[in-house]
Amino acid sequence: MIGSEEVERETNPHSIVSVENLVKSYGGREETVRAIDGVSLTVEAGSIVGLLGPNGAGKTTLIKSILGLITPTSGSISVGGVDVVENPNRAHAKMAAVLEGARSTYWRLTIRENLEFFGRLNGEVGTEERKRHRQFLERLNLTEKMDDVVNDLSRGEKQRVSLATAMARDIDVLFLDEPTLGLDVEGSFELQQTLTELAAQRGVTILVSSHDLGMIESVCDRGIVLDDGEIVADDAIENLLDVLQTRVYELIVEGGVAASTRNEIERAYDVVSWVEHRGCTKLTVAVSNANRIHGLTGALVRNGLQIRSIRMDDTDFEAVFASLVYDRPHVDESRAARGER
């Protein structure tokens, strides 16, 4: 096993996380559900990677599998050249995580005691380690509450303590699941600065799953989009922003919509759904260029439809991702044909 780890470091010296053909299934033979379905990826050391996708896409399952909290059905996972399944203790020494909804600290201890405890998991805590702990607390505005019991803190403060304890050890990889949850604007900005510094100055590799697109844009080098347990996009974050910032429109028209009209619209636009209700049809569509909505309304009118209302919802994260993963090869081809990027 040691020999194989040395070979892996030599063949791919810059990769810190490697996942190959990962599958995680639940259920029996007749009703098997694949939460992760053949995922393969590598993450370069010192990079910040965003894991994106709609709820239920498999992001948290993937993170927990890499952390060794979930045993995969098949495939392999290594962190720093260490097989996570075969050598979990060695792998865990290289990683830390803050998971949404999980209790990452001991609430009956003070902030200082939590840092001491988690810091000692990798060995003795000396002067340099305590200095680093204090720097994290200052960055997260927790210095004045070092001796407060965690259970007495606000939700946002507890989230910041979880981040501080995750970074208390000398780790190589940090996993964050919705890290801005409970943070105000200032706290979120300070967190973003901290993550950027960790990657740039200490070489910590960070994988972050979040619906906070502002944070993803600010700190991530790369984005990996999952849907139904599969990777549907993997690119530099700036190349994904046009899709992720797509505007979602809901248009309600009188009566039903003929199949020929639906086909015409679907050939030209990224339709998320058609819903008929009480004599009307609601069309939900995602467009990357707001000007294209005028072409859509014109197409509806030309087909004899009366538009009752139009509403824009640019915060519908689920619908945006639905537009990304829906018949993606066809969507990419039609966008290229229309000269869209």
C-alpha positions in Angstrom: 0.0 0.0 0.0 2.8 2.4 0.8 4.4 1.7 -2.6 1.1 2.5 -4.4 0.8 5.8 -2.5 4.3 6.8 -3.6 3.6 5.9 -7.2 0.4 8.1 -7.1 2.3 11.0 -5.7 4.9 10.7 -8.5 2.4 10.3 -11.4 0.2 13.2 -10.3 2.2 15.3 -7.8 -0.2 18.3 -7.9 -3.4 16.3 -7.1 -4.5 16.3 -3.5 -8.0 14.7 -3.9 -8.7 11.9 -6.4 -12.1 10.2 -6.9 -12.4 7.5 -9.5 -15.7 6.0 -10.8 -17.4 6.5 -7.4 -20.8 4.9 -6.9 -22.9 5.0 -3.8 -26.2 3.1 -3.9 -29.0 2.7 -1.4 -31.8 0.2 -1.3 -32.3 -3.4 -2.4 -32.0 -5.0 -5.8 -35.5 -4.0 -7.0 -35.4 -0.4 -5.7 -31.8 0.7 -5.9 -31.1 4.4 -5.8 -27.7 5.7 -6.9 -26.9 8.9 -4.9 -23.5 9.0 -6.6 -23.3 7.5 -10.1 -19.8 7.0 -11.5 -18.2 10.3 -10.4 -14.6 10.8 -11.2 -12.6 14.0 -10.4 -9.3 15.3 -9.2 -8.6 18.4 -7.2 -5.3 20.3 -7.4 -3.5 21.2 -4.2 -4.1 24.8 -3.0 -7.2 25.3 -5.2 -10.7 26.3 -4.1 -13.4 24.2 -5.8 -17.2 24.9 -5.6 -19.6 21.9 -5.6 -22.8 23.1 -7.1 -26.2 21.7 -8.1 -29.8 21.5 -7.0 -30.9 20.0 -3.7 -30.6 16.2 -3.9 -27.9 16.3 -6.6 -25.5 14.3 -4.5 -23.1 17.0 -3.2 -23.3 16.2 0.5 -23.1 12.4 -0.3 -19.9 13.1 -2.3 -18.4 15.2 0.4 -19.2 12.6 3.1 -17.8 9.8 0.9 -14.5 11.7 0.5 -14.4 12.3 4.2 -14.9 8.6 4.9 -18.2 9.2 6.7 -20.0 7.1 4.1 -18.6 3.9 2.6 -18.9 3.8 -1.2 -20.5 1.0 -3.0 -17.7 0.9 -5.5 -14.9 3.1 -6.8 -11.9 4.6 -5.1 -11.1 7.8 -3.1 -7.7 9.1 -2.0 -6.6 12.2 -0.2 -2.9 13.1 -0.3 -2.2 9.7 -1.8 -3.9 7.9 1.1 -6.8 5.6 0.3 -9.8 6.9 2.4 -11.5 3.5 2.7 -8.4 1.4 3.5 -6.6 3.9 5.7 -9.3 6.1 7.2 -7.2 7.3 10.2 -4.3 8.5 8.0 -6.7 10.2 5.6 -8.7 11.9 8.4 -5.5 13.5 9.7 -5.3 15.4 6.4 -8.9 16.7 6.4 -11.4 18.7 8.3 -15.0 19.6 7.6 -17.9 21.8 8.6 -21.2 20.1 7.5 -24.6 21.8 7.3 -26.8 20.8 10.2 -24.0 18.8 11.9 -22.7 19.7 15.3 -19.0 20.3 14.7 -18.1 21.5 18.2 -18.7 20.6 21.8 -21.3 23.0 23.0 -20.6 22.6 26.7 -17.0 23.8 26.2 -15.8 27.3 25.6 -14.4 28.5 22.3 -10.9 28.3 23.6 -11.4 24.8 24.9 -12.8 23.6 21.6 -9.8 25.0 19.7 -7.4 23.3 22.2 -9.2 20.0 21.8 -9.4 19.9 18.0 -5.9 21.3 17.7 -4.6 18.4 19.8 -6.0 15.8 17.5 -2.9 16.2 15.3 -0.5 16.4 18.3 0.6 18.9 20.9 -0.6 22.5 20.7 2.3 24.9 21.1 2.9 28.6 20.8 2.7 28.7 17.0 -0.6 26.7 17.0 -2.2 29.0 19.7 -1.0 32.1 17.6 -2.8 30.6 14.6 -5.9 29.9 16.6 -6.0 33.5 17.8 -5.6 34.8 14.2 -8.6 32.7 13.2 -10.7 34.1 16.1 -9.7 37.6 15.2 -10.6 37.1 11.6 -14.0 35.6 12.6 -14.7 38.3 15.3 -14.7 35.8 18.1 -11.7 37.0 20.2 -13.8 38.7 22.8 -15.8 35.5 23.4 -13.0 33.1 23.6 -14.1 32.0 27.1 -17.8 31.8 26.4 -19.5 28.5 26.3 -20.5 27.6 22.7 -24.0 26.7 23.7 -24.6 30.3 24.8 -23.7 31.8 21.4 -25.9 32.8 18.6 -26.5 30.6 15.5 -24.1 32.7 13.4 -21.4 32.7 16.1 -21.7 28.9 16.5 -21.2 28.6 12.7 -18.0 30.7 13.0 -16.7 28.6 15.9 -17.2 25.5 13.7 -15.1 27.1 11.0 -12.4 28.1 13.5 -12.2 24.6 15.0 -12.1 23.0 11.5 -9.1 25.2 10.8 -7.4 24.6 14.2 -5.5 21.6 13.0 -2.7 21.5 10.4 -4.7 20.1 7.6 -4.4 19.8 3.8 -8.0 19.7 2.7 -11.0 21.6 4.1 -14.6 20.7 3.2 -17.4 23.3 3.8 -21.1 22.6 3.3 -23.1 25.9 3.2 -20.5 27.8 5.3 -22.2 31.1 5.1 -25.4 29.8 6.7 -26.2 32.0 9.7 -23.5 34.6 8.8 -24.3 38.3 8.2 -22.9 40.2 5.2 -19.8 41.2 7.1 -19.2 37.7 8.5 -19.6 36.2 5.0 -17.1 38.7 3.5 -14.6 37.9 6.3 -15.0 34.2 5.7 -14.3 34.7 2.0 -11.1 36.5 2.8 -10.1 33.8 5.3 -10.6 31.0 2.8 -8.7 32.9 0.1 -5.8 33.4 2.5 -5.8 29.7 3.6 -5.4 28.6 0.0 -2.9 31.2 -1.0 -0.7 31.4 2.1 -1.0 27.9 3.6 -1.8 25.9 0.5 -5.0 24.5 2.0 -7.2 22.9 -0.6 -10.9 23.8 -0.1 -14.0 22.2 -1.4 -17.1 24.2 -0.7 -20.8 23.4 -1.4 -23.0 26.4 -1.3 -26.1 28.1 -2.8 -24.4 31.4 -2.2 -23.3 32.2 -5.7 -21.7 35.5 -4.7 -19.3 33.6 -2.4 -18.7 30.9 -5.1 -17.7 33.6 -7.6 -15.5 35.4 -5.1 -13.4 32.5 -3.8 -13.6 29.5 -6.2 -11.2 28.8 -9.0 -13.3 26.0 -10.5 -16.9 24.8 -10.3 -18.2 21.2 -10.5 -21.9 20.9 -11.1 -23.7 17.7 -10.1 -27.2 16.5 -10.9 -28.7 13.1 -10.0 -25.4 11.9 -8.7 -23.5 12.7 -11.9 -21.1 15.5 -12.9 -22.8 17.5 -15.6 -20.3 20.4 -15.8 -16.7 20.9 -14.6 -15.0 24.2 -15.6 -13.3 27.3 -14.5 -15.8 29.3 -12.4 -15.9 32.3 -14.7 -17.0 29.9 -17.5 -19.9 28.7 -15.4 -21.1 32.1 -14.2 -23.2 32.9 -17.3 -25.2 29.8 -16.7 -25.5 30.2 -12.9 -26.6 33.8 -13.3 -29.3 32.9 -15.8 -32.6 34.7 -15.3 -35.7 32.5 -14.7 -39.0 33.8 -16.1 -42.5 32.6 -15.3 -45.0 33.4 -18.1 -48.7 32.6 -17.7 -50.8 32.4 -20.9 -54.5 32.0 -21.4 -55.7 28.4 -22.2 -53.6 25.5 -23.3 -50.5 25.4 -25.5 -50.5 23.3 -28.7 -47.8 20.6 -29.0 -46.4 22.3 -32.1 -46.0 25.6 -30.2 -44.3 23.8 -27.3 -41.9 22.2 -29.7 -41.1 25.5 -31.3 -40.4 27.1 -28.0 -38.3 24.2 -26.7 -36.1 24.2 -29.8 -35.2 27.9 -29.2 -35.3 28.2 -25.4 -34.2 26.4 -22.2 -37.7 25.4 -21.0 -37.8 24.3 -17.4 -41.5 23.3 -17.2 -45.0 23.6 -18.6 -47.9 23.5 -16.1 -51.6 23.7 -17.0 -53.9 24.9 -14.2 -57.4 26.4 -14.2 -57.6 27.3 -17.8 -54.1 28.7 -18.0 -50.6 27.5 -18.8 -47.5 28.5 -16.8 -44.2 28.4 -18.8 -41.0 28.5 -16.8 -38.0 29.3 -18.9 -34.3 30.2 -18.2 -32.5 32.7 -20.4 -28.9 33.9 -20.1 -29.7 37.1 -22.0 -32.6 39.1 -20.7 -33.3 40.6 -24.1 -34.3 37.2 -25.4 -37.4 37.3 -23.4 -38.9 39.7 -26.0 -38.3 37.1 -28.7 -40.1 34.5 -26.5 -43.1 36.7 -25.9 -43.3 37.5 -29.6 -43.3 33.8 -30.4 -46.1 33.2 -28.0 -48.2 36.0 -29.5 -47.5 34.8 -33.1 -49.0 31.5 -32.1 -52.2 33.1 -31.0 -51.6 33.0 -27.2 -52.6 35.8 -24.9 -50.0 36.5 -22.2 -51.6 37.2 -18.8 -48.5 37.9 -16.7 -44.7 37.7 -16.8 -42.6 37.4 -13.6 -38.8 37.2 -13.3 -37.2 35.2 -10.5 -33.4 35.3 -10.7 -33.1 33.6 -7.3 -34.6 30.3 -8.3 -31.5 28.2 -7.9 -33.3 25.0 -8.6 -34.7 26.2 -11.8 -31.4 27.5 -13.1 -29.8 24.2 -12.5 -32.7 22.4 -14.1 -32.0 24.5 -17.3 -28.4 23.5 -17.1 -28.9 19.8 -16.9 -32.0 19.4 -19.0 -30.9 17.7 -22.3 -27.5 19.4 -22.0 -26.0 18.3 -25.3 -29.0 19.7 -27.2 -28.9 22.9 -25.2 -25.2 23.4 -25.9 -25.7 22.7 -29.6 -28.6 25.1 -29.9 -26.8 27.8 -28.0 -23.8 27.4 -30.3 -26.0 27.6 -33.4 -27.5 30.9 -32.0 -24.0 32.3 -31.4 -24.5 32.3 -27.6 -21.7 31.4 -25.2 
